[in-house]
């Protein structure tokens, strides 16, 4: 299961991470989010020790969602050295996400 990221724990978990980070912004009522959720959980297992894979519920965490300018969900962002370097909007196949992760490893 991917790491649950919240407004309260974002800074502690990720702001100073030495590993690349992938964050899935989602909501319970979002159909496409339900499709991509299991893929994100698989990536968490696949990249254990290589990258941090997390999820942010946009309904419960408006600060971090606003910080990254999330307007559509699902949106997946990729962070390296504390800076957002890529993003993907909508439900995309696993291979698209793995390519983006591999590019920042």
Secondary structure by P-SEA (a helix, b strand, c coil): ccccccccccccccccccbbbbbbbbccccaaaaaaaaaaaaaaaaacccbbbbcccccccaaaaaaaccccccbbbbbccccccccccccccaaaaaaaaaaac
